[in-house]
Structure formats: structure tokens, C-alpha cells
Amino acid sequence: MKRNLLRIGAVSFGALVLVCAGSAVALADDQDSVDVFVDVAPVETPGVLALSVDSGETTLTESGSTDAVRQFTGVLPNVTVTDTRTAEEIPDGANWYVLGSVSDFTSDDATISADHFGWSPHFVGGDDEGDGVVSVGGDVETVLDGQRGLVDQELLYLGDALPAVDGGGSWTANADLFLRVAASTTPGEYASVVTLSLFE
């Protein structure tokens, strides 16, 4: 008995669909239309303060070694800070700064501690060059020079955010890099990572 009721219900549903379809066909000769318009306004994207680096790697080569100290030098790829914020988006008294630190140099057989690595920052160029907007950090010498090396976060360069208004600006710096080790250092292919951080 239940099986018959289910079959009847299914047939009735099919008949209802056919009736509706027939009604739609009957009205097809009498139609009108409504135009629909919408204005999607552009979204104002807030400006950003961002850091970018030209390359993810650099190689040090031996240069300027002595009998007691072997020196390996290279150049940090260009580091650019871009500020696209408007004056209203920049906090009062704001400035930004880029800090760098390095990890230990490791090979399959040995480790050279990070305090053997140093740098000498340079301002490459950018907006408002020469107007005192950007300043570079000081040289960081190695443990073999009686200093601490690039172990802690050291200043690459900094800038005053206030002049960078209504479209902002872009500034680039890099640094001469050097690794100084004792002549007795274990030979090998060493690798390390320089971490660059932007703060405001």
C-alpha cells in the first residue's frame, strides 16, 4: 500500500511541472523588461609602509686577507622602503627604521659565529634625497676588530615618515658586507642568513 502511494505522489509531481512549463510558454508572447544599473565605486585602498629586497642571496668572496686574518667581502642587495600612505594615515611623530642581524655561518664540518660578520651601510637613493629624510646606520665591525659583529639587530637606515605624504616615497640602501675569520678556520662552504626587519 505504501509503495502505491509513493508512485502516485511521484506522478502527480511530474504533472505539476508540466503544467507550469506550459504556462510559461503561453506567456512568452507578452513580455516586458527592466534595465538594471549599478555603480560600483572604486574602493580606496589604504597606503602601506613596506620593505623589499632586490635579491634573496649574495655571495662573499675572499679579498684583503692577511697572514693572520682571512677576509671575505660582498654587497647586501638593495633594500627599499616604500611608503604610500597619505598624511592622514601616518601617526604623529612617526619614523621608520630597518634593522639587520645575521645567523651563524655553518658548513658540514664547522661553524663560524655571527660576530665575525659586519657591514658598512650606504644610502643608494630615493625621493627627497639630500633633504635629511633618510640616514644610514654606522659601520658594524667584527669580533676580530674588538666589536660585536652583526649579532644583534643593527641599524641599516632610518627615515622620517612625516615628509612622505600624499603618495609617499621610496628610499633604497645597501651595505658592504665582510666576514673576517682566523687563518686557521676550517675550510668549507658556509651559509648564513641576514634577517632584515622594518619597524615604525
Sequence and secondary structure as in RCSB ss.txt:
>XXXX:A:sequence
MKRNLLRIGAVSFGALVLVCAGSAVALADDQDSVDVFVDVAPVETPGVLALSVDSGETTLTESGSTDAVRQFTGV
LPNVTVTDTRTAEEIPDGANWYVLGSVSDFTSDDATISADHFGWSPHFVGGDDEGDGVVSVGGDVETVLDGQRGL
VDQELLYLGDALPAVDGGGSWTANADLFLRVAASTTPGEYASVVTLSLFE
>XXXX:A:secstr
 HHHHHHHHHHHHHHHHHHHHHHHHHHTTS                  EEEEES S    EE S  SSEEEEEEE
EEEEEEEE   GGGS TT EEEEEEEE  EE SS EE GGGEEEEEEEEEETTTTTTSEEE   B  GGGTS  S
 S EEEEEEESTT  SS EEEEEEEEEEEEEETT   S  B  EEEEEE 
